[in-house]
Amino acid sequence: MSTLIWWLGKKATAIYAVLALSYMMLPIVIVIALSFNKPPGRQNTQFSEFSFDAWTNICRDPTICGAVGESIRIALIATLAATILGTMIAFALVRHHFRGRTSTNLLIFLPMATPEVVLGTSLLALFLNMAFIPLGFWTILIAHIMFTTSFVVVAVKARLAGLDPRLEQAAMDLYADERTTFRYITFPLALPGIAGAALLAFSLSFDDFIITNFNSGTTVTFPMYVWGAAQRGIPPQVNVIATIFFVGSLLLVLIAQLIGSKRVKK
């Protein structure tokens, strides 16, 4: 008994970590399992029969594929714009000193700290007063760029703050000008942080519901489709799409880890 208690005490951290990760992964496992379910009715909440029917007929309801396509289109454009803007802001805040720098740092955190309900209603009031922009695709896109830019700035700033400035100084000592130094030294070193920020912005934009719901007009994104379908029964195709995106995200992380490990070995 004492040996068991000693072993549990020694492995307590590992056991706690496994239990915590299992608890967090449980909803994902359920989503994946229900993607192979063939429910007898509209409600896909209990596993009744194993089937690949949902996987072979993802677009049985054309609305769901249209909603996914709309979400991807908005997320891609918002990610591109937010990554460019956020990266430039992060470089300005980390590498330059200017009047209002402290206030700018504070303002960057406001969209992150503001509740999404408040942010969504504020943007709705703004767009309604700007009658030349009807609610729909463009209002969603503007809203997503606005709140994802803050996350990009924070992520890229953290990466830039950890860079050794002596590497850039060494490049300039070897007669490299500022553009060459940025191209071959600064940007490659900052690229992992920029890529991580872009992935974060894409995921935040793709699965946003509250802000999108306030400013969507007649445009239907994937989260809004899921919310509407929940009132009459979520089809298993929703679980299929969620599984595809989860596996895709996991593969991206694994590929990044493999590339990073190969670089370390070299």
Buried (B, 14 or more C-beta within 10 A) or exposed (E): EEEEEEEEEEEEEEEEEEEEEEEEEEEEEEBBEBBBBBBEEEEBEEEEEEBEBBBEEBEEBEEBBBBBEBBBEBBEBBBBBBBBBBBEBBBBBBEEEEEEEEEBBEEBEEBEEBEBEEBBBBBBEBBEEEEEBEBBBBBBBBBBBBBBBBBBBBBBBBBBEEBEEEEBEEBEEEEBEEEEBBEEBBEEBBEEBBBBBBBBBBBBBBBBBBBBBBBBEEBBBBBBBBBEBEEEEBBBBBBBBBBBBEEEEEEEEEEBEEEEEEEEEE
